[in-house]
Amino acid sequence: MNQQFYEFPIMNNKQEFSFEELRSLALAHQVKDSKTVIGIWAKLNGYSKKRKQRDNKVYTVYIKMSNNKSNTNNNYENV
């Protein structure tokens, strides 16, 4: 399975990663090496999956959303 990944420029408050880049980040956090587990890890850590088209090819990118609006202290009673 030979896939080519296209690098998209970094946007203002978002960072975009290919699956291979996301996989290396997940493996560094001791996550099991499977697409499903990496996808779940990505979603739990604030990554959003998006499909982009360029030159009539569709690419999947993972976007790290900014943490400005997230509940970082897990104080759910006051939300």
C-alpha positions as CSV (number, residue, x, y, z in Angstrom):
1,M,0.0,0.0,0.0
2,N,1.9,3.0,-1.3
3,Q,0.4,6.3,-0.1
4,Q,1.6,9.7,-0.8
5,F,1.1,12.4,1.8
6,Y,0.8,16.1,0.9
7,E,2.0,18.7,3.4
8,F,-0.5,21.5,3.9
9,P,0.6,24.8,5.4
10,I,0.0,25.5,9.1
11,M,-3.0,27.6,9.7
12,N,-3.4,30.4,12.3
13,N,-4.6,28.4,15.4
14,K,-4.5,24.9,14.0
15,Q,-1.7,22.5,13.1
16,E,-2.2,19.9,10.4
17,F,-0.6,16.4,10.5
18,S,-0.7,13.5,8.1
19,F,-1.5,10.0,9.6
20,E,2.2,9.1,9.7
21,E,3.0,12.2,11.7
22,L,0.1,11.6,14.0
23,R,1.2,7.9,14.4
24,S,4.7,8.9,15.5
25,L,3.2,11.3,18.1
26,A,0.9,8.6,19.4
27,L,3.6,5.9,19.5
28,A,5.7,8.4,21.5
29,H,2.9,8.4,24.1
30,Q,2.9,4.6,24.4
31,V,-0.2,4.0,22.3
32,K,-0.8,0.7,20.6
33,D,0.2,0.7,16.9
34,S,-3.2,0.2,15.2
35,K,-5.2,2.7,13.1
36,T,-8.3,2.4,15.4
37,V,-6.4,3.0,18.7
38,I,-4.4,5.9,17.1
39,G,-7.6,7.4,15.9
40,I,-9.2,7.2,19.3
41,W,-6.1,8.7,20.9
42,A,-6.1,11.5,18.4
43,K,-9.8,12.3,19.1
44,L,-9.3,12.3,22.9
45,N,-6.3,14.6,22.5
46,G,-8.0,17.3,20.5
47,Y,-7.3,16.2,16.9
48,S,-10.0,16.5,14.3
49,K,-10.0,14.4,11.1
50,K,-10.6,16.3,7.9
51,R,-10.4,15.3,4.2
52,K,-8.9,17.8,1.8
53,Q,-8.7,17.7,-2.0
54,R,-5.8,19.1,-4.0
55,D,-5.0,18.3,-7.6
56,N,-8.0,15.9,-7.9
57,K,-6.7,13.8,-5.0
58,V,-8.2,13.5,-1.6
59,Y,-6.0,13.6,1.5
60,T,-6.8,13.0,5.1
61,V,-5.3,15.4,7.5
62,Y,-5.6,15.6,11.3
63,I,-6.0,19.1,12.7
64,K,-4.9,20.0,16.3
65,M,-7.4,22.4,17.5
66,S,-6.3,25.2,19.9
67,N,-6.9,24.6,23.5
68,N,-8.2,28.1,24.3
69,K,-11.8,26.9,24.8
70,S,-11.2,23.5,26.3
71,N,-11.9,22.7,30.0
72,T,-8.3,22.1,31.1
73,N,-8.9,21.7,34.8
74,N,-11.7,19.1,34.4
75,N,-14.0,21.0,36.8
76,Y,-17.2,19.8,35.2
77,E,-19.5,21.0,38.0
78,N,-19.0,24.6,37.1
79,V,-19.3,24.2,33.3
